[in-house]
Amino acid sequence: MSKPAAFTQGDISKLLKGAKAAGATVTRVIIDRSGRIVADLGTPADDVPEQNEWDVVFDAQDKRPAKGRH
């Protein structure tokens, strides 16, 4: 028998509605295995992901003509 969910969709909805009512923007919601819910507030420009070396490789592949790909 599976154990009940640690959180519900209603929990997430309450979080998002509360943030919106407070005038905050939720940029990311993190839920861990224990059911703890963490919301990052701010503007999307504040949460710019770091680029890694593989991003450069895949971007270069996308820009190559399809004929040169293997």
Secondary structure, 3 states (H helix, E strand, C coil): CCCCCCCCHHHHHHHHHHHHHCCCCEEEEEECCCCCEEEEECCHHHCCCCCCHHHHHHHHHHHCCHHHCC
